[in-house]
């Protein structure tokens, strides 16, 4: 194999051969195309990350609402006679009740804890008929924007 054949073989594997000179590396156009492809890929990854974060926040809020509903159900089970009598019942409200007594205290603590966990617009309702109770919690997951993106959790259970 001659020296020229060796140079041609090397040029075919490692670079370009132009006017007897071996040229290695990438052209500016190739670099720009690679950067464009990488940029589009990075934008896609950023979009996926933002969507994942938003879905994670919504999942956290839903879990907190379920926990709040179970907490109230446990409070009503601890005071079963009053719950079966309908004293825990309340229409859909966001206003924290004031007053004395165990039932009012339980409802106040429940609404306050919901509003801390889910935001000040969190509201709830309780409806017990005998031993069958339904607790509904409604909140806005809009993260401060007033776009009407209301979420709700309804829990039905027996005392």
N, C-alpha and C positions, 0 to 999 in steps of 0.2 A: 504494500500500500504506500503510495507516494505521500509526500507532505501535503499536497493539494487535496488528495482524497481524505486525509485525516481532518483537514480544516473544514471540508464540506460536510463530513459526518458530524463533526462537533457543531457546526452551524445548524444542522438539521435538528439536533437535540437540545441545544442550549441557547440559541439566539438566531439572529438573521445574518445573512451574508450579503453585504452591499458593496459593490465595487472592490472586491478583494479584502474588505475590512469586516471583521466579525463585529456585529452590533448586538449587544445584550440589553435586556430590560424591557420595559413596557412604554408604549407611546403615551402621550398626554391624553389622547382620546380614550384609550383603554383605562387609564387611571380615573378619568372623569366618569366613565360608564360604571366602573366598579364602585366609586363613591356614591353615585346616584342609586344604585341597587342597594348598597348598604344603608343609605339614608331612608329609603322606602321601607326597608326591613326594620330599622330602628323606630320609625313612626308607627308601624304595625305593632311592635312590642309595647310601645308606650300606650297605645290605644287599648290593648289587651290588659295592661296593668291598671289603667283607669277603670275599665269595666269590672275587673276583678275587685277592686277596692270598693266600688259602689255596691256591688252585689254582697260583699262581705259586710258592709255597714247595714244593709237592709236585713240581712240574716241575723245580725246581732240585735237589731231592734225587735225583730219578730220573736227572738228567744227571750228578750227582756219582757215583752208583753205576755208571753205564755207564763213566765215565772211570776209576774204580777197577778195574773188570773189565778194561778195555783195558790199563791199566798193568801188571796182573799178567800178562796174556797176553804183553805185550812183554818182561817180565822172564823169562818161561818160554821165549820164543823166543831170548833172549840166552843161555840155559842149556839149550838144546834137548835135549841128551843126558840130562840129569838129569830133565827134564820127561817125556820119552818113557819113561824108566825108572820113572816113577810117584813120584818123590821129592817132587814138589810136591803130590801128592794129600793132601787133608785132609778129614775129615768136617766137618759143620756145627759151627762153633765160634765163640765170641766171645772166647776166651782168647788173648791175644797170646803166641806161642811165645817161649821163651827158649833160648839156646844159641848155639853158633858155627856157622859155615858159611854159604855163599852162599844155599842154599835156605832155611834158617831165617831168615836176615836178610831175604830177599825177602818171605817170608810175614809176618814181624814188621812190616816197613815197610808192607806192604799192609794188614794189619788195623789198625794204628795210624792210617794215613791215612784209612781208612774210618770209624773211630770218631771222628776229629776232624771229618770232613765230615758224617757222618750221625748222630752221637750215640753214646754209649757202649754202646748196645744193638745196634749194627750187628754182624752176624755174616757169615761166609762159608764156602763150601766149594769145593773144587777136585777135579775128577775127570778124569784124563787116561787114555785108553786108546790107546796108540800115539801117533799124531799128532792125534787128535780129543780136544779138551778142552772141559769144561763148567765154567764158573765161575758160582756162584750167590751173590748178596748179598741179605741180608734185614735190614731195619731197621724201626723203628717211626716212623710219621709223626704220632704223636698229640701231639707238642709237649709232652711231659711228662705228659699224662694217661694213665692206664693203662687204655685202652679196647680194647686188642688190635688196633689198626689197623695190621697188619703189611703192609709193602710188600716186593716182591722184584723183582730183575732177574736173569735167567739169560742168559748169553752162551755161545754155542757157536762154536768156531773150530778151525782146524787150526794146528798149530805150523809 
